[in-house]
Amino acid sequence: MNDSGLLIVVSGPSGAGKGTICSALREQFPNIQYSISMTTRKPRPGEVDGVNYYFADNARFEQLLAEDAFLEHAKVYDHYYGTPKKYVYQMLEEGKHVMLEIDIQGAMQVKKRYPQGVFIYIVPPSRDVLEKRLRGRQTDSDDVIAGRLAKARAELDWIDRYDYVIVNDELEKAVDEAASILKAEQCKVTRNAHRIAHTKELYK
């Protein structure tokens, strides 16, 4: 019987490098599964149901909400988004790790339901660096960038709700720190009850 996998929750402001770090972790830890979210928005070209998202209409999503079927959910621009519990719990029970890359509000919902998760906050080294990264994308207007910077500052007040903080100044160093966190969490006694019991049997 396997011990449960890790539920890894990663948050941070836009421009912090969350996606890059998460992708690097998945290369190092093949056991990590990305959770598939459910949404009520229409599929974009190339998106596949059950691969990119689970697509549903409002009635179906609200029915699942009433059944308490989500680890976390939000409504953004008239569309629902949520993380189905069934898939996540199934993967964890199989001993696989599940990674959620979500905002603070979603992370706090997950923490209430699954406090034994590993909660990591990624932050750029300074406001100036964050602004430089956002402008370097050349995808946002000045007003949007200003809004993202203000939101990033407000989110700093939530960092103490997380288990770990990683300052993404040098990407390679940030990835190494994140990998070290996962390696340590995998070795915790509280996460290895079945492995410990098996080891004790081998010493009889």
Buried (B, 14 or more C-beta within 10 A) or exposed (E): EEBBBBBBBBBBBBBBBBEBBBEBBBEBBEBBBEBBBBBBBEEEEEEEEEEBBBBBEEEBBEEBEEEEBBBBBBEEEEEBBBBBBEBBBEBBEEBBBBBBBBBBEBBBBBBEBBEEBBBBBBBBEEEEBBBEBBEEEEEBEEEEBEEBBEEBEEBEEBBEEBEBBBBBEEEEEBBBBBBEBBEEBBEEEEBBEEBEEEEEEEEE
